[in-house]
Amino acid sequence: MKRHKDLAVFLLCAFLIPAVALGAQSLTGNAALRFVLYGIQAASPTISALIVFIMNGQLAEKIGGMFSRGHIPAAILLPPLTVCAVMFPAKTVYCIVTGTAFETGDITSARLIILLWALIAEEIGWRGFLAPKLMEYGADRRLIPLITGAIWCLWHYHFLIQGSIDVPIPLFFAGCVIESYIYAFFMELTCGNILSAMMYHFSWNLFLHIAAVGPSENGGSIMPYLLMVMIEAVITAVILIHGVKSGGKERPG
């Protein structure tokens, strides 16, 4: 019963906090306050996980267990290298096929702050709490990334309302699920070091803008994004063929 309560509290908070933040944003015209509220809604998965840990008196234990001292070089270096190996070829193929020049995107100071915030905003919740919790329930290890990815995709509803998602929802959903297997692979590779998931999330968001993969940066074309997801799908297929465990090492509940 306790395990189900923990999951219920996490999901309720993760989905409710963005709604409250959106409502608060609509009531104020203060740009600084709206920016802070945007940060809160983006960090709702981590905030929700922390709430559960505090409720159970396990904050130090759980957070300490996520940041293992081993595999730090792999956790820091492999995610951004993988992201580059996905996004730049996708954009290059698009440019060759369409005969357009390879143009990079601009990173404003405000966007850089948001990107850096992504380092801590989500993954303690998704890959640090949710995936291990599903493992505790005995979910099939091959299905845990799928379930986590589906919930992760649905959680983006508030960004959809704000118009921050510029790709078709089915493609976005597919991308979330496919990428969840890559997250799980890095978590397994680094023995559950959450830093690997944090770095992948940050790198993905960063290079999505640097490589200018989104439709809004390519005259509305979804081809670069579609090519990126297809490359990620190949990587995921390789992971599944060789066997992948769930997103992280097993931890006590």
Secondary structure as a PSIPRED ss2 file (coil, helix, strand):
# PSIPRED VFORMAT (PSIPRED V4.0)

   1 M C   1.000  0.000  0.000
   2 K H   0.000  1.000  0.000
   3 R H   0.000  1.000  0.000
   4 H H   0.000  1.000  0.000
   5 K H   0.000  1.000  0.000
   6 D H   0.000  1.000  0.000
   7 L H   0.000  1.000  0.000
   8 A H   0.000  1.000  0.000
   9 V H   0.000  1.000  0.000
  10 F H   0.000  1.000  0.000
  11 L H   0.000  1.000  0.000
  12 L H   0.000  1.000  0.000
  13 C H   0.000  1.000  0.000
  14 A H   0.000  1.000  0.000
  15 F H   0.000  1.000  0.000
  16 L H   0.000  1.000  0.000
  17 I H   0.000  1.000  0.000
  18 P H   0.000  1.000  0.000
  19 A H   0.000  1.000  0.000
  20 V H   0.000  1.000  0.000
  21 A H   0.000  1.000  0.000
  22 L H   0.000  1.000  0.000
  23 G H   0.000  1.000  0.000
  24 A H   0.000  1.000  0.000
  25 Q H   0.000  1.000  0.000
  26 S H   0.000  1.000  0.000
  27 L C   1.000  0.000  0.000
  28 T C   1.000  0.000  0.000
  29 G C   1.000  0.000  0.000
  30 N C   1.000  0.000  0.000
  31 A H   0.000  1.000  0.000
  32 A H   0.000  1.000  0.000
  33 L H   0.000  1.000  0.000
  34 R H   0.000  1.000  0.000
  35 F H   0.000  1.000  0.000
  36 V H   0.000  1.000  0.000
  37 L H   0.000  1.000  0.000
  38 Y H   0.000  1.000  0.000
  39 G H   0.000  1.000  0.000
  40 I H   0.000  1.000  0.000
  41 Q H   0.000  1.000  0.000
  42 A H   0.000  1.000  0.000
  43 A C   1.000  0.000  0.000
  44 S H   0.000  1.000  0.000
  45 P H   0.000  1.000  0.000
  46 T H   0.000  1.000  0.000
  47 I H   0.000  1.000  0.000
  48 S H   0.000  1.000  0.000
  49 A H   0.000  1.000  0.000
  50 L H   0.000  1.000  0.000
  51 I H   0.000  1.000  0.000
  52 V H   0.000  1.000  0.000
  53 F H   0.000  1.000  0.000
  54 I H   0.000  1.000  0.000
  55 M H   0.000  1.000  0.000
  56 N C   1.000  0.000  0.000
  57 G C   1.000  0.000  0.000
  58 Q C   1.000  0.000  0.000
  59 L H   0.000  1.000  0.000
  60 A H   0.000  1.000  0.000
  61 E H   0.000  1.000  0.000
  62 K H   0.000  1.000  0.000
  63 I H   0.000  1.000  0.000
  64 G H   0.000  1.000  0.000
  65 G H   0.000  1.000  0.000
  66 M H   0.000  1.000  0.000
  67 F C   1.000  0.000  0.000
  68 S C   1.000  0.000  0.000
  69 R C   1.000  0.000  0.000
  70 G C   1.000  0.000  0.000
  71 H C   1.000  0.000  0.000
  72 I H   0.000  1.000  0.000
  73 P H   0.000  1.000  0.000
  74 A H   0.000  1.000  0.000
  75 A H   0.000  1.000  0.000
  76 I H   0.000  1.000  0.000
  77 L H   0.000  1.000  0.000
  78 L H   0.000  1.000  0.000
  79 P H   0.000  1.000  0.000
  80 P H   0.000  1.000  0.000
  81 L H   0.000  1.000  0.000
  82 T H   0.000  1.000  0.000
  83 V H   0.000  1.000  0.000
  84 C H   0.000  1.000  0.000
  85 A H   0.000  1.000  0.000
  86 V H   0.000  1.000  0.000
  87 M H   0.000  1.000  0.000
  88 F H   0.000  1.000  0.000
  89 P H   0.000  1.000  0.000
  90 A H   0.000  1.000  0.000
  91 K H   0.000  1.000  0.000
  92 T H   0.000  1.000  0.000
  93 V H   0.000  1.000  0.000
  94 Y H   0.000  1.000  0.000
  95 C H   0.000  1.000  0.000
  96 I H   0.000  1.000  0.000
  97 V H   0.000  1.000  0.000
  98 T H   0.000  1.000  0.000
  99 G C   1.000  0.000  0.000
 100 T C   1.000  0.000  0.000
 101 A C   1.000  0.000  0.000
 102 F C   1.000  0.000  0.000
 103 E C   1.000  0.000  0.000
 104 T C   1.000  0.000  0.000
 105 G C   1.000  0.000  0.000
 106 D C   1.000  0.000  0.000
 107 I C   1.000  0.000  0.000
 108 T C   1.000  0.000  0.000
 109 S H   0.000  1.000  0.000
 110 A H   0.000  1.000  0.000
 111 R H   0.000  1.000  0.000
 112 L H   0.000  1.000  0.000
 113 I H   0.000  1.000  0.000
 114 I H   0.000  1.000  0.000
 115 L H   0.000  1.000  0.000
 116 L H   0.000  1.000  0.000
 117 W H   0.000  1.000  0.000
 118 A H   0.000  1.000  0.000
 119 L H   0.000  1.000  0.000
 120 I H   0.000  1.000  0.000
 121 A H   0.000  1.000  0.000
 122 E C   1.000  0.000  0.000
 123 E H   0.000  1.000  0.000
 124 I H   0.000  1.000  0.000
 125 G H   0.000  1.000  0.000
 126 W H   0.000  1.000  0.000
 127 R H   0.000  1.000  0.000
 128 G H   0.000  1.000  0.000
 129 F H   0.000  1.000  0.000
 130 L H   0.000  1.000  0.000
 131 A H   0.000  1.000  0.000
 132 P H   0.000  1.000  0.000
 133 K H   0.000  1.000  0.000
 134 L H   0.000  1.000  0.000
 135 M H   0.000  1.000  0.000
 136 E H   0.000  1.000  0.000
 137 Y C   1.000  0.000  0.000
 138 G C   1.000  0.000  0.000
 139 A C   1.000  0.000  0.000
 140 D C   1.000  0.000  0.000
 141 R C   1.000  0.000  0.000
 142 R C   1.000  0.000  0.000
 143 L C   1.000  0.000  0.000
 144 I H   0.000  1.000  0.000
 145 P H   0.000  1.000  0.000
 146 L H   0.000  1.000  0.000
 147 I H   0.000  1.000  0.000
 148 T H   0.000  1.000  0.000
 149 G H   0.000  1.000  0.000
 150 A H   0.000  1.000  0.000
 151 I H   0.000  1.000  0.000
 152 W H   0.000  1.000  0.000
 153 C H   0.000  1.000  0.000
 154 L H   0.000  1.000  0.000
 155 W H   0.000  1.000  0.000
 156 H C   1.000  0.000  0.000
 157 Y H   0.000  1.000  0.000
 158 H H   0.000  1.000  0.000
 159 F H   0.000  1.000  0.000
 160 L H   0.000  1.000  0.000
 161 I H   0.000  1.000  0.000
 162 Q C   1.000  0.000  0.000
 163 G C   1.000  0.000  0.000
 164 S C   1.000  0.000  0.000
 165 I C   1.000  0.000  0.000
 166 D C   1.000  0.000  0.000
 167 V C   1.000  0.000  0.000
 168 P C   1.000  0.000  0.000
 169 I H   0.000  1.000  0.000
 170 P H   0.000  1.000  0.000
 171 L H   0.000  1.000  0.000
 172 F H   0.000  1.000  0.000
 173 F H   0.000  1.000  0.000
 174 A H   0.000  1.000  0.000
 175 G H   0.000  1.000  0.000
 176 C H   0.000  1.000  0.000
 177 V H   0.000  1.000  0.000
 178 I H   0.000  1.000  0.000
 179 E H   0.000  1.000  0.000
 180 S H   0.000  1.000  0.000
 181 Y H   0.000  1.000  0.000
 182 I H   0.000  1.000  0.000
 183 Y H   0.000  1.000  0.000
 184 A H   0.000  1.000  0.000
 185 F H   0.000  1.000  0.000
 186 F H   0.000  1.000  0.000
 187 M H   0.000  1.000  0.000
 188 E H   0.000  1.000  0.000
 189 L H   0.000  1.000  0.000
 190 T C   1.000  0.000  0.000
 191 C C   1.000  0.000  0.000
 192 G C   1.000  0.000  0.000
 193 N C   1.000  0.000  0.000
 194 I H   0.000  1.000  0.000
 195 L H   0.000  1.000  0.000
 196 S H   0.000  1.000  0.000
 197 A H   0.000  1.000  0.000
 198 M H   0.000  1.000  0.000
 199 M H   0.000  1.000  0.000
 200 Y H   0.000  1.000  0.000
 201 H H   0.000  1.000  0.000
 202 F H   0.000  1.000  0.000
 203 S H   0.000  1.000  0.000
 204 W H   0.000  1.000  0.000
 205 N H   0.000  1.000  0.000
 206 L H   0.000  1.000  0.000
 207 F H   0.000  1.000  0.000
 208 L H   0.000  1.000  0.000
 209 H H   0.000  1.000  0.000
 210 I H   0.000  1.000  0.000
 211 A C   1.000  0.000  0.000
 212 A C   1.000  0.000  0.000
 213 V C   1.000  0.000  0.000
 214 G C   1.000  0.000  0.000
 215 P H   0.000  1.000  0.000
 216 S H   0.000  1.000  0.000
 217 E H   0.000  1.000  0.000
 218 N C   1.000  0.000  0.000
 219 G C   1.000  0.000  0.000
 220 G C   1.000  0.000  0.000
 221 S C   1.000  0.000  0.000
 222 I C   1.000  0.000  0.000
 223 M H   0.000  1.000  0.000
 224 P H   0.000  1.000  0.000
 225 Y H   0.000  1.000  0.000
 226 L H   0.000  1.000  0.000
 227 L H   0.000  1.000  0.000
 228 M H   0.000  1.000  0.000
 229 V H   0.000  1.000  0.000
 230 M H   0.000  1.000  0.000
 231 I H   0.000  1.000  0.000
 232 E H   0.000  1.000  0.000
 233 A H   0.000  1.000  0.000
 234 V H   0.000  1.000  0.000
 235 I H   0.000  1.000  0.000
 236 T H   0.000  1.000  0.000
 237 A H   0.000  1.000  0.000
 238 V H   0.000  1.000  0.000
 239 I H   0.000  1.000  0.000
 240 L H   0.000  1.000  0.000
 241 I H   0.000  1.000  0.000
 242 H H   0.000  1.000  0.000
 243 G C   1.000  0.000  0.000
 244 V C   1.000  0.000  0.000
 245 K C   1.000  0.000  0.000
 246 S C   1.000  0.000  0.000
 247 G C   1.000  0.000  0.000
 248 G C   1.000  0.000  0.000
 249 K C   1.000  0.000  0.000
 250 E C   1.000  0.000  0.000
 251 R C   1.000  0.000  0.000
 252 P C   1.000  0.000  0.000
 253 G C   1.000  0.000  0.000
